Structures are given as C-alpha cells and as structure tokens.
Amino acid sequence: MTIMHLVRPTAFWLWALWMLFVVPIDDCDAKAVATEMNVDGASSLPEESHKKHKDDEKEAEDDPGIPFLHFLAHDTTMTCTADEHARPFNNQIRGVNLGGWMVLEPWITPSIFYQFLNGGENTTAFDMYTFCQVLGPDKANEQLRRHWDRWVTKDIVRQLAESEAVNSLRLPLGDFQFVPYGPYATGCVDGGLEYVDQLLDWAYEYGLTVLLDIHTMKDSQNGFDNSGQAMGFAWTSSLNSEFGGLTTFQHWPIRTANWIGTFNPQTAQYDNINQGNIQHALDVIQAVVDRYAGHPAVLGLEPLNEPWQYTPIDVLKRFYWDGYLIVKKTAPYWKYIMHDSFRLDTSVWGGFMDGCPERALDTHIYQAWRDPDSRVGFYSDACAQKARLADMEQAFGPVIVGEWSLATDNCAMWLNGFNDNLPGFPRLPCKYEPCRTSYLAPEQPGTPLDNSKPLQGPFGTGLSGPIFGLCPNTRDWLKESSGDPFTGRDWITAPPKAPKQLDDTDDVMRNLALKKLDAFSGIGHGFFFWNFRTDLYEPQWSYMEALDRGWIPRGNLKDEKVNTACSREESSVYYKCVLKRGQVDKAVRSALAYALNVENKTNLPESQEMLNLTGQALHEAAEQFLGDFFDDNRHNGATCDFGGVAMLIRRNETLSDRSSSAYYYNDDEYFQVVQGGPSLWILVVAGMATALVGALMGFVGAMRSNQGFNRRVRESRIFRPLTQSSNNLIRSSLALPDLQYEEILKV
C-alpha cells in the first residue's frame, strides 16, 4: 500500500473533525475571546476582574456622576468620566525631596538630636512627636526655628534650579502643622507654615514646582520615625536586669502603625478601622488645599506618605478617593499623587480611579536594604525597574518614583532610627569618618560632639552612633583584583575604607546614577531623589553632593549618557506610546496640537491637514505622530500622556527588529500581534494538529493493511459506533466489511 492510498480517507477524517470542533467555535464571539488575550496569549485579566469591570461599567451608567470643573466623578465605582484633559501631564518631573525640614528625621539632621545622647526614658527624643514632648513647646520651637532658618535657604533653592537637573521639589509636611494634636497643640511648631509660604515663593521665583507631601499622620501610618511618631516602642532596661544598668529600648521587633485602626501583630491585620483618624487626615487635606490652592508654584498634593503594606487596601483606596474629591473641589488643576503602600502591583492598582484627571501613583525604590551584591547586580536591578514602571503605567497610568537614592548599603548613621538599627543590619561593616561640623553649631545644644566620648546610650536592638568623634558612613567600592570587574565581589570581603589607588566608588556611583536616571525618567512620569542634602557627608543620599562629585550630571534633563545608560541591561526591551481606544476626536486633536506646537510644526500644510481629519483617519495619524514624538523626546522630559489619551505598551524584541514589526490593536483592550514570526500558541496548535494528522494516518493505514488489527477494532465495544456505521465513506476509508443483515437492523 502506497502513501496515496491514505490521502483520501485521511482527508475525509480531517474534514469531519473540522466540522465537529472548529465550526462551532466560529459561531462564538471571537472578538470577546481575543480581547482577553495579551501579547503572550495568556489571559490579561482573570475572570473575576472582567466581571468586576463590567459591574463597574453598569454602576457608572447608573451613577450620573458628581460634576467637577473638568470631569464627572462616580462615587460608587471611584472612577471618572468626561475628562476634558484640562492640565495634561506632558512633562516629566526631575526633582528632589526637601526631607528633614518640616518633619525631623534623626538620620537626616543628627545635629538636632545629639542633645539626646546618654538620655533616659523621659529625656530622649526619637522623632518629631517626642522632640516636642521631651523639650516642651517653648524650647522645641526655639530650636525648630533655628533649624528652619538654616536647613533650607533661598540660596539652596537657587543652586538646585541652576543645576539644570531639577525642575520640581517634593516638600514633606506634618499633618500636625494643619490640624495640631498632642504635643503639637501647644505651640511647638508655630511659625513653620510661614517658612513653607516663603519656600513656595522662592520656588516660583526660580521656576520650580512644589509637590506638597503630607508625610506624617496621627498615630503613624507605618511605624517609622518618618511618620512623625515611631510606634511599637518599649523601654527594656527597666524590665530586664541583664543589661547591667544600660538604658535600652526596642522598636523594630514590635513595630506597629495605628493611624487606620488597631493593628493585631499576631494576625498582621487590623481588628478595627479608626474612622476618626481617617477623618482627621481628610481634614488635613482640606486645610492644605484651603491655604495653598491659589499658589502658582504648587504642583499638587500627596495625601499620605508611605502607608505600610498591612494597610487594608480597600479602606486606603476609599481614603484616597475622598481626598481626591476634596482637592478637586478647590484646586482643580493640582496633581494628586498617591503612594502605592509598598505594593507596586498591577493587580492592586490597575484600573483604580480610572478616567480621573491629574492622578498619579508614587512608588519608592531603594537599594540600601538589598543584600550585598556585585556592581552589575545593582546595575541590573536599577534598570529592571523600568519594566515594572512601564507595566504600571499601562495598567494604572502616570507613575512617579517619589523617593530613591544611590545608597547600596545601610551604613548611614541612624538610617533605621536614633541610636538603633534593624536586626541584622548593616549587612557589612561600615566605614567610620569624622563627624561633620553641625549646620546648627555652635548655638545648638549637644554640638559640637565631644570627641572624647565612646558610643553613648540609650541603646536599641542594633548599634549605630558616633564613637570618639567618628560617625558610620557608606562603604567604599573597590577595584576588582581578578575576573570580570563588573561581576566581581571583592568589595564585599574587603575593609570598608578602600586605599585611594583602589577606590572605585566614583565610577560605580556614576554608572549607577546614570542607569537609575534612565530607568526612572525614560518611561514613567519622573522622580524625586531622596534627599536634597544630609547633615553628615553622605553623597549617596545627598543630591547636591552627588552633583558636586560628578555622580549625577548637571544638565541631565538632556544628557545623552542618561538616554542609553541601560542599553546593555535591556537590549531586548522596547516601549511604544499608543493611543488609548475610545478617545473622542477633540481630545486626540488637542494632543496632536500640543505635540505639533512643541516641534514648531503647527503651521505646516500637512499638520493642518492632519488636524482636520476625523474618526479613524485622525486616530491612525495621531498614533503614528505621537508615538514618534515620544520616541524622540522622552529623554528630554516628554511623557506618554498627551492629556490622558495615550498609554505605554511593552514587548520584547531585538532593537534591530523595531522597524520591521507591525502592530494592530482591537477596540476594547490592547493586545499585540507581531508580524513576521509565529507566536507560542500558534506553534502549540500546529504541533497538536501535526500529531493528530499522524495518528489518523497511522490508524487508517493499520485498518486498511492489518486484518488482525481491523478485526480487533471491529470486535471492540469502544469502536462499535464507528465500525457499525452505515456511512459508505466511513466503511470504505477504514476497510470495513459490508454489514450483515442483523447488523443493519440494529443500525
């Protein structure tokens, strides 16, 4: 028997399978199937998410919306419609934080906390709350005014503006400055807001914007000292005699945060929600807006800094939404930037406040708490953040890295709390250098430090503090002695201070800074470095000193070295700016007009022709032009926003393939097909089809050539519906004998 004897019967069986399985699928809603597939063919949203999306759409239809100046807010779904794109987020933020000014943090300005060394239980301050509590309102206010005078000055604002590396400032503020409580209610922080008023005027004078950041909250949103009050704190010297008279305390093993409710450390959940504290936070937002809504330097508001990861997400989202409505009633053009609660997760934030103008997500990305690694490990980690930001930009919208630094270790003195440290930190021995002269000396109590004194109490669970006039500081990076200089780990086992001829810190920090600048500014909506300066000499945490060391390039808003810094780490990643589907012509035309104006092309005949297009023709032309505009200008500060009508997508490819790749998108939800190569699911289907054809050919061939096999199949109960069929095509293709009279009667 030749192969040709199998072609006709096998073709018959393939036709039968096609009619049985494939044709019914064609009758389904193929479009609905496609819209649930992402680039890799996997479901882009779980079934529950699609159901919720449809439910939200129905609720939004039932909710006519609260009318605001430029949009409608739907309270039931916490979404918005009818956005007029009044203030597009078309330019990236390149900013610094003014940390340690209005909200004291011991590690940023240790000089003001030196006075508490060797203190007792009632005479030691660890944060802003205990600073006012221990010193009392008069003495605390006197010291704070001296601090406010010297920590942020007009000359510093000028230097930042003239560096051509900064266009915005993030200003941490205390909730207690607007709605005082506890030790703040008796005058401790009086006069602070007048300094804030002055800072806004300076920023406006030098062309900088200011993001007002509510950094603290009553009863603490995270338990850190940066929340204004370190929670979960206990003095242990009075409870245990083994310390031999030492004054000791513990904080990290029992950390808690009670702003949003009563935290249960056994379950890592909240037993109840404190509606009074939430209302306090909303009152603070209202007070901030009432005071600063009309100031031209204000970029917007961050309603709460770093609520910790145990915060109930539904409660937090409702708080964010309620705060947003407060802001938009009085300050309709402010940006509203929400911290991600240490959960940069598309499943958490994707779709939240969808359609709402001027809202953005803030995430904080540090490497100081990572395990020791090679330089290339830190480089790769820095560049990998670009993909995470791009994913969130696609799922949520504008994302800002509100805090980051160049630190690769935990050595900065008091980084984890006054005279304390996280258990197990720092991971490596730290370098000790002479403590710098205080910016507050000589009037400030506790300064200058007494260089004759050893490490002083009170002592936490970890050690960190000045010893004989020396302060712990960041380790040096060492030139590698052998092997690949990038992947080597000699610096981990070497002494913390490198000999001058082997010190490679400048080179490592310069490369790391460029890669972070590329990752944070090339795709998202910008960043704020933490911090603008530090009391001790710590350039890894000081933007101004990093500029002076040459680690961060001046004029980096348009520095070509920034644009390509991550090219080695992400050579196979490509990002594209595309139009969101469903946009009205008016919004698309406004986006086009903005981009044409930036490139001085508005009056060209072809530009006017494009602006006069409508419908699909307009959208196709705009997508091409805006995509090219973003590619050409993203490293100069452009965002993929264009008033909210565009979004980022990401896929893997080699850069050389970019020009030959074709894309198309459906009208409901983005998915992408790359022409010129089969995708994984096509290969799987092809493989299964090949196996099926082979099996059919083998079965048909055996039935036609092997009488014993043919007889056993005919005798099998499993194949009886097939072998007793009266269909002539089936019987002839499988070489079945004619049916007997009794068999015909049964059939």
C-alpha positions in Angstrom: 0.0 0.0 0.0 1.4 3.4 -1.0 1.0 6.7 0.8 -1.5 7.8 -1.8 -3.9 5.1 -0.6 -4.1 7.0 2.7 -4.6 10.5 1.4 -8.3 10.3 0.5 -9.5 8.6 3.7 -7.3 10.7 5.9 -8.6 13.9 4.3 -12.2 12.7 5.0 -11.5 12.3 8.7 -9.8 15.7 8.9 -12.8 17.3 7.3 -15.1 15.5 9.8 -13.1 16.8 12.8 -13.1 20.3 11.4 -16.9 20.3 11.1 -17.3 18.8 14.6 -15.0 21.1 16.6 -13.9 24.2 14.7 -17.1 25.4 13.1 -19.0 25.7 16.4 -16.2 27.9 17.7 -16.5 30.2 14.7 -20.1 30.9 15.9 -18.8 32.2 19.2 -17.9 35.8 19.9 -14.3 35.6 18.7 -13.8 39.2 19.5 -14.6 38.6 23.1 -12.0 35.8 23.2 -9.3 38.0 21.6 -9.8 40.9 24.0 -9.0 38.7 26.9 -5.6 37.7 25.5 -2.4 39.6 26.0 0.8 39.6 23.9 1.8 36.1 25.0 -1.7 34.6 24.5 -2.3 34.5 28.2 -5.4 35.9 29.9 -4.5 39.6 30.7 -7.2 39.8 33.4 -8.7 37.0 35.5 -12.4 36.2 35.0 -13.3 37.9 38.3 -11.6 41.1 37.1 -13.6 41.1 33.8 -16.8 40.6 35.8 -15.9 43.5 38.1 -15.0 45.7 35.1 -18.4 45.0 33.6 -20.1 45.6 37.0 -18.3 48.9 37.4 -19.4 49.9 33.9 -23.0 49.2 34.9 -22.7 51.0 38.2 -21.2 54.0 36.4 -24.1 54.1 34.0 -26.5 54.1 36.9 -24.4 56.8 38.7 -24.8 60.1 36.8 -21.7 61.4 38.5 -20.7 64.4 40.6 -19.9 67.3 38.3 -16.5 68.9 38.7 -14.9 71.7 36.7 -13.4 69.4 34.0 -14.9 65.9 34.6 -17.6 63.8 36.3 -16.7 61.7 39.4 -18.6 58.5 40.1 -18.5 57.8 43.8 -19.9 54.2 43.6 -17.1 52.9 41.4 -14.4 55.6 42.3 -13.9 56.3 38.6 -14.3 59.4 36.4 -15.8 60.2 33.0 -16.0 63.2 30.7 -12.4 64.3 31.4 -11.6 67.4 29.4 -7.8 66.9 29.9 -7.5 70.4 31.3 -3.9 70.1 32.5 -2.0 67.4 30.7 0.8 65.6 32.4 3.1 66.0 29.4 6.4 66.7 31.1 8.4 64.5 33.4 9.3 65.5 36.9 13.0 65.7 37.7 13.0 66.6 41.4 14.5 66.3 44.8 13.0 65.9 48.3 13.4 68.6 50.9 13.4 66.0 53.7 14.2 66.7 57.3 13.0 70.3 57.2 9.4 70.4 58.4 9.5 66.7 59.6 12.6 65.9 61.6 14.3 62.5 61.0 17.3 61.8 63.2 19.4 60.3 60.3 19.0 63.3 58.1 19.8 66.0 60.7 21.6 64.2 63.5 22.9 67.5 64.9 19.5 68.4 66.4 19.3 65.0 68.1 22.9 64.9 69.6 21.4 66.5 72.7 19.6 63.3 73.5 22.6 61.0 73.6 23.1 59.4 77.0 19.4 60.4 77.8 17.0 58.5 79.9 13.4 57.2 79.4 11.9 60.7 79.9 14.6 62.8 78.3 15.3 61.1 74.9 13.6 62.1 71.7 13.4 59.7 68.7 11.2 61.6 66.3 9.2 64.7 65.8 6.5 63.7 68.3 8.9 63.0 71.2 11.0 66.0 70.2 8.1 68.3 71.1 7.1 66.2 74.0 10.5 66.0 75.7 11.7 69.6 75.2 8.3 71.2 75.7 6.7 73.8 73.3 9.0 76.8 74.0 12.4 75.1 73.9 11.4 72.9 71.0 10.0 75.8 69.0 13.2 77.9 69.6 15.3 75.1 68.2 13.0 74.4 65.3 13.0 78.0 64.2 16.8 77.9 64.1 16.7 74.7 62.1 14.1 76.1 59.7 16.3 79.1 59.1 19.3 77.1 58.1 18.3 73.7 56.6 16.5 75.1 53.5 17.6 78.5 52.3 16.9 80.6 49.2 20.5 80.1 48.0 20.0 76.3 48.1 16.8 76.6 46.0 18.7 78.8 43.6 21.5 76.2 43.3 19.0 73.4 42.6 17.3 75.4 39.9 20.5 76.4 38.2 21.9 72.8 38.2 19.7 72.1 35.1 19.0 68.8 36.8 15.9 69.8 38.9 12.5 71.2 37.9 10.5 70.3 41.0 10.7 69.9 44.8 8.8 67.4 47.0 8.2 69.0 50.4 7.4 66.7 53.3 4.9 68.3 55.7 3.4 67.4 59.0 -0.3 66.7 59.4 0.2 68.4 62.8 1.0 71.7 61.1 -2.5 72.0 59.8 -4.6 70.2 62.5 -2.5 70.2 65.7 -2.9 67.4 68.4 -1.0 66.1 71.4 2.4 67.8 71.9 1.9 69.9 68.8 -1.1 71.7 70.1 0.7 74.0 72.5 3.0 75.9 70.1 5.8 73.5 69.3 5.6 74.0 65.5 4.3 77.6 65.5 5.7 79.6 62.6 6.5 76.6 60.4 3.9 77.3 57.8 5.3 80.8 57.3 8.6 79.2 56.2 6.6 77.0 53.8 4.9 80.1 52.3 8.4 81.6 51.8 9.7 78.4 50.2 6.8 78.4 47.6 7.7 82.0 46.7 11.3 81.1 46.2 10.4 78.1 44.0 8.1 80.3 41.9 10.9 82.8 41.5 13.3 80.2 40.2 10.8 78.4 38.0 10.4 75.3 40.2 7.2 73.5 41.1 6.5 72.0 44.6 4.6 68.8 45.4 3.1 69.2 48.9 3.6 65.8 50.7 1.7 65.0 53.9 4.5 63.0 55.4 3.1 62.2 58.8 -0.2 61.1 60.3 -1.7 60.9 63.7 -0.9 57.5 65.4 1.5 56.7 62.5 0.7 55.2 59.1 3.8 53.0 59.1 5.5 52.9 62.5 8.7 54.6 61.1 10.1 57.8 62.6 9.4 59.5 59.2 5.7 59.3 60.1 6.3 61.7 62.9 6.0 59.0 65.6 7.8 55.7 65.8 5.2 53.2 67.1 5.7 49.9 68.8 8.3 51.3 71.1 9.3 49.9 74.6 12.0 50.6 77.2 13.6 47.4 78.2 16.2 48.4 80.7 13.6 48.6 83.5 12.2 45.2 82.6 15.4 43.1 82.5 18.4 43.2 84.8 20.8 41.6 82.3 21.7 44.9 80.8 23.7 45.8 83.9 22.4 49.4 84.2 22.4 50.3 80.5 19.5 52.3 79.2 18.0 50.2 76.4 14.9 50.1 74.2 13.4 48.1 71.4 11.4 49.2 68.4 11.8 47.0 65.3 10.7 43.7 66.8 7.3 45.2 67.9 6.7 47.8 65.2 3.1 48.8 64.6 1.0 51.5 62.9 -2.3 52.7 64.3 -3.5 55.5 62.1 -6.0 53.5 60.2 -7.0 51.3 63.1 -5.9 48.8 65.8 -3.2 46.6 64.4 -3.0 42.9 65.5 0.6 41.7 65.2 -0.5 38.1 65.6 -2.7 38.1 62.5 -0.9 41.0 60.7 -4.4 42.5 60.2 -6.5 45.3 61.7 -9.1 44.4 64.3 -11.0 47.7 63.6 -10.9 50.8 61.5 -10.4 54.2 63.1 -12.8 56.4 61.3 -11.9 59.4 63.5 -8.2 59.2 62.3 -9.3 58.9 58.7 -11.5 62.0 59.1 -8.5 63.8 60.7 -6.5 63.0 57.6 -9.2 64.4 55.3 -9.4 67.5 57.5 -5.7 67.9 57.0 -6.1 67.7 53.2 -8.8 70.3 53.3 -6.6 72.6 55.4 -3.7 72.2 52.9 -5.9 73.0 50.0 -7.6 76.0 51.6 -4.2 77.5 52.4 -2.3 76.8 49.1 -4.9 76.3 46.3 -4.0 79.6 44.7 -0.2 79.5 44.8 1.2 79.1 41.3 4.2 77.1 42.4 2.2 74.2 43.8 2.3 71.1 41.5 -0.2 69.2 43.6 -0.7 67.1 46.8 0.4 63.7 48.0 -2.3 62.9 50.7 -0.2 60.4 52.6 3.4 59.2 52.6 4.2 55.5 52.8 1.2 53.9 54.4 2.7 50.5 55.2 1.8 47.3 53.4 -0.6 46.0 56.0 -3.0 48.9 55.5 -6.3 47.5 54.3 -6.2 48.3 50.6 -10.0 48.9 50.2 -10.0 51.4 53.1 -6.9 53.1 51.8 -8.4 53.4 48.3 -11.6 55.0 49.7 -9.5 57.4 51.7 -7.5 58.3 48.5 -10.7 58.8 46.6 -12.4 61.0 49.3 -9.2 63.1 49.5 -9.1 63.5 45.7 -12.6 64.9 45.7 -11.7 67.4 48.4 -8.7 68.6 46.3 -10.6 68.8 43.0 -13.4 71.0 44.5 -10.9 73.8 45.4 -7.7 73.1 43.4 -8.9 71.6 40.1 -5.5 71.8 38.4 -3.5 70.1 41.1 -1.8 66.7 40.6 -3.0 64.1 43.1 -0.2 61.6 43.7 -0.9 58.5 45.8 1.7 56.3 47.4 1.5 52.6 46.5 1.6 51.4 50.1 4.8 49.4 49.2 2.7 47.4 46.7 3.7 48.2 43.2 1.4 45.6 41.8 -0.8 46.0 38.8 -3.4 43.7 40.3 -3.7 46.1 43.2 -3.8 49.5 41.4 -4.8 48.6 37.8 -8.0 50.5 37.0 -8.2 52.4 40.2 -9.7 55.9 39.7 -9.8 55.1 36.0 -10.5 58.1 33.9 -9.7 60.6 36.7 -7.6 63.6 35.6 -4.3 64.6 37.3 -4.0 61.5 39.4 -0.7 59.5 39.6 0.9 56.8 41.6 4.1 57.2 43.8 6.5 54.3 44.4 9.7 54.4 46.4 12.7 52.4 45.1 15.7 51.9 47.3 18.7 49.6 47.1 20.1 50.3 50.5 18.3 47.4 52.1 19.3 44.9 49.4 21.8 42.1 50.3 25.4 42.8 49.2 25.9 42.3 45.5 28.3 43.0 42.7 28.1 46.3 40.9 26.5 44.6 37.9 23.9 43.2 40.3 22.9 46.7 41.4 23.1 48.0 37.8 20.7 45.2 36.6 18.3 45.8 39.4 18.2 49.5 38.7 17.5 49.0 35.0 14.9 46.3 35.7 12.7 48.9 37.4 11.9 50.4 34.0 9.9 47.4 33.1 8.0 47.5 36.4 7.2 51.2 35.9 6.1 50.6 32.3 3.8 47.8 33.4 2.2 50.1 36.0 1.9 53.0 33.6 0.0 50.7 31.3 -2.3 49.2 34.0 -2.9 52.4 36.1 -1.5 55.5 34.4 1.2 58.0 35.4 3.8 56.7 37.9 6.4 58.7 39.7 9.4 57.4 41.7 8.9 59.7 44.7 12.0 58.6 46.6 15.3 56.9 45.5 18.9 57.3 46.3 22.4 55.9 45.4 23.0 54.1 48.6 23.9 50.4 48.3 24.2 49.7 52.0 22.6 50.6 55.3 25.6 52.3 56.8 24.2 55.9 57.1 24.1 56.8 60.8 20.7 56.4 62.3 19.1 55.4 59.0 17.0 52.9 60.8 16.3 55.1 63.9 18.0 57.1 66.6 20.8 55.0 68.2 19.2 51.9 66.7 19.4 49.6 63.7 17.3 46.9 62.1 18.2 43.4 63.3 20.9 42.0 61.0 21.8 45.4 59.6 24.1 46.7 58.3 24.9 43.6 56.3 28.6 44.6 56.0 31.0 46.6 58.3 30.7 50.3 57.8 33.3 52.9 57.2 33.8 55.5 60.1 34.8 59.0 59.3 35.0 62.3 61.3 31.5 63.6 62.0 30.9 66.8 60.1 30.5 70.1 61.9 26.9 70.8 62.5 24.9 73.2 60.4 23.4 74.4 63.7 26.6 74.9 65.7 27.6 76.5 68.0 24.2 77.5 69.4 22.6 74.1 69.3 22.7 72.0 72.5 24.8 68.8 72.0 27.0 70.4 69.4 29.8 70.2 68.7 30.2 66.5 69.5 32.6 65.6 72.3 35.3 63.6 70.5 36.5 62.0 73.8 33.3 60.0 74.3 32.7 56.4 73.2 29.4 55.1 71.9 26.6 56.5 74.1 23.2 55.2 75.0 20.4 54.7 75.1 20.9 51.5 73.1 18.4 49.9 70.6 18.4 46.4 69.3 21.2 47.4 66.8 24.1 49.7 67.1 24.6 53.0 65.3 26.1 56.2 66.6 29.1 58.5 66.9 32.2 56.9 68.6 35.1 59.2 69.7 34.0 61.8 67.1 33.7 59.3 64.2 30.3 58.6 62.5 29.4 55.5 60.5 29.3 56.0 56.8 28.9 54.2 53.5 31.4 51.6 52.4 33.8 52.3 49.5 33.6 50.3 46.3 36.8 48.5 45.5 38.5 47.9 42.1 38.3 44.2 41.5 41.6 42.3 41.6 40.7 39.4 39.3 38.0 38.1 37.0 35.3 40.3 35.5 35.5 43.7 37.1 31.7 44.1 36.8 30.6 40.8 38.4 33.4 40.6 41.0 32.6 40.8 44.7 35.9 41.8 46.2 34.4 44.9 47.8 32.2 42.7 50.0 35.1 41.0 51.7 37.4 44.0 51.7 37.8 46.5 54.5 35.1 49.2 54.3 37.6 52.0 53.5 39.5 51.4 50.3 43.0 52.7 49.7 42.9 55.7 47.5 44.5 53.9 44.5 41.9 51.1 44.7 38.8 53.2 45.4 36.3 52.7 42.6 33.4 54.4 44.3 33.2 57.4 41.9 33.0 55.1 38.9 30.4 52.8 40.4 28.2 55.6 41.7 28.4 57.5 38.4 27.3 54.4 36.4 24.6 53.6 38.9 23.2 57.1 38.9 23.0 57.2 35.1 21.2 53.8 35.0 18.7 55.0 37.6 18.1 58.2 35.8 17.5 56.3 32.6 15.1 53.8 34.3 13.1 56.4 36.2 12.9 59.2 33.7 12.9 57.4 30.3 9.5 55.7 30.7 7.5 57.0 33.7 6.4 60.5 34.7 9.6 61.3 36.6 11.2 61.1 40.0 12.2 62.9 43.2 15.7 62.0 44.7 15.9 61.5 48.5 17.3 63.8 49.7 18.5 67.2 48.6 21.2 67.1 51.3 22.2 65.5 54.6 23.8 66.8 57.8 26.7 64.3 57.6 28.7 63.8 54.4 26.7 61.2 52.6 26.6 61.9 48.9 24.7 58.6 48.2 21.8 60.3 50.0 22.6 64.0 49.1 21.6 65.2 45.6 23.7 68.3 45.9 26.8 66.5 46.9 26.3 63.8 44.2 26.2 66.7 41.7 29.4 68.1 43.1 31.1 64.6 42.9 30.0 64.3 39.3 27.9 61.2 40.0 24.8 62.9 38.8 25.4 65.1 35.7 24.4 68.7 35.8 22.0 69.4 33.0 20.9 65.8 33.0 17.5 66.8 31.7 19.0 66.4 28.2 22.1 64.3 28.8 22.7 61.7 26.1 24.6 59.5 28.6 21.4 59.1 30.5 19.4 58.1 27.5 21.5 55.0 26.8 22.7 54.0 30.2 20.5 50.9 30.4 21.2 49.7 26.9 23.3 46.8 28.0 20.8 45.6 30.5 17.6 46.0 28.4 18.8 45.4 24.8 15.7 43.3 24.1 13.1 45.6 25.6 11.1 48.1 23.6 8.4 50.5 24.7 5.8 52.2 22.5 3.4 55.0 23.1 0.0 54.4 21.6 -3.5 56.0 21.7 -6.0 54.6 24.1 -9.0 53.3 22.3 -12.3 55.1 22.6 -10.9 58.6 22.7 -13.0 61.4 21.3 -11.7 63.4 18.4 -11.5 66.6 20.4 -9.1 65.1 22.9 -7.0 63.4 20.2 -6.8 66.7 18.3 -5.7 68.6 21.4 -2.9 66.0 22.0 -1.8 66.4 18.4 -1.8 70.2 18.6 0.4 70.1 21.8 3.0 67.8 20.1 3.0 69.8 16.9 3.5 73.1 18.8 6.4 71.7 20.7 8.1 70.7 17.4 7.1 74.1 15.7 5.1 72.3 13.0 1.7 73.7 13.7 1.5 75.9 10.6 2.8 73.3 8.1 0.2 72.4 5.5 0.5 68.7 6.3 -0.1 69.4 10.0 -3.2 71.4 9.3 -4.4 68.6 7.1 -3.9 66.1 9.9 -5.7 68.3 12.4 -8.7 68.4 10.1 -9.1 64.6 10.0 -11.9 62.9 11.8 -12.6 59.4 13.2 -10.4 56.5 12.4 -8.2 58.5 10.0 -7.5 61.1 12.7 -6.7 58.4 15.3 -4.3 56.5 13.0 -2.4 59.6 12.0 -2.3 60.8 15.7 -1.0 57.4 16.9 1.9 57.5 14.4 2.8 61.1 15.1 2.5 60.9 18.9 4.4 57.6 19.0 7.3 59.2 17.1 7.1 62.3 19.2 7.5 60.2 22.4 10.4 58.2 20.9 12.2 61.4 20.0 11.5 63.4 23.2 11.0 61.1 26.1 14.6 61.5 27.3 14.1 65.3 27.2 11.2 65.1 29.6 8.2 64.1 27.4 5.7 61.6 28.8 3.4 59.2 27.1 0.4 61.1 28.4 -0.8 63.8 26.0 -3.6 64.8 28.2 -4.5 61.2 29.2 -5.2 60.0 25.6 -2.1 57.8 25.3 -0.5 54.9 27.1 2.7 52.8 27.1 2.9 49.2 25.9 5.9 47.0 26.2 7.1 43.9 24.4 10.3 42.0 23.9 12.3 42.2 20.7 15.7 43.0 19.4 16.1 46.6 18.7 17.0 45.8 15.1 13.6 44.3 14.6 11.8 47.5 15.6 11.4 48.8 12.0 10.0 45.6 10.6 7.5 44.9 13.4 3.8 45.6 12.6 1.2 46.2 15.2 -2.5 46.2 15.4 -4.9 46.7 18.3 -8.6 45.9 18.8 -11.1 48.4 20.0 -11.7 47.1 23.5 -8.5 46.2 25.2 -4.9 46.3 23.9 -3.3 43.2 22.6 -0.5 43.0 20.2 0.5 40.7 17.3 4.0 40.8 15.9 4.1 40.0 12.2 7.0 38.0 10.8 7.1 35.2 13.3 4.7 32.7 14.9 3.6 33.2 18.5 3.7 30.4 21.0 0.1 29.4 20.9 0.3 29.0 17.1 3.2 26.7 17.5 1.4 24.7 20.1 -1.7 24.3 17.9 0.4 23.4 14.9 2.2 20.7 16.9 -1.1 19.3 18.1 -2.5 19.3 14.6 0.5 17.5 13.2 0.3 14.9 15.9 -3.4 14.4 15.2 -2.8 14.0 11.4 -0.1 11.5 12.1 -2.3 9.5 14.5 -5.2 9.5 11.9 -2.9 8.3 9.1 -1.5 5.6 11.3 -5.0 4.4 12.4 -6.4 4.5 8.8 -3.3 2.7 7.5 -3.5 -0.1 10.1 -7.2 -0.6 9.5 -6.5 -1.0 5.7 -3.4 -3.1 5.9 -3.6 -5.2 9.0 -6.5 -7.6 9.0 -5.9 -8.7 12.6 -5.9 -5.1 13.9 -9.0 -4.5 11.8 -10.8 -7.4 13.3 -9.9 -6.4 16.9 -11.2 -2.9 16.3 -14.4 -4.3 14.9 -14.8 -6.5 18.0 -14.1 -3.7 20.5 -17.2 -2.2 22.2 -15.4 1.2 22.3 -15.3 1.4 18.5 -18.7 -0.2 17.8 -20.5 3.1 17.0 -17.8 3.6 14.4 -17.4 0.1 12.9 -21.2 -0.4 12.7 -21.8 2.9 10.9 -23.8 2.6 7.7 -22.0 5.5 6.1 -20.2 4.3 3.0 -17.3 6.8 3.2 -16.5 5.7 6.8 -16.7 2.0 5.9 -14.6 2.3 2.7 -11.9 4.5 4.3 -11.4 2.1 7.2 -11.7 -1.1 5.0 -14.7 -2.3 7.0 -16.6 -5.4 5.5 -20.3 -5.0 4.5 -22.8 -5.1 7.3 -24.7 -8.3 7.8 -28.5 -8.2 7.7 -28.8 -8.5 11.5 -26.3 -5.6 12.0 -28.2 -3.5 9.5 -31.4 -4.0 11.5 -29.6 -2.9 14.7 -28.2 0.2 13.0 
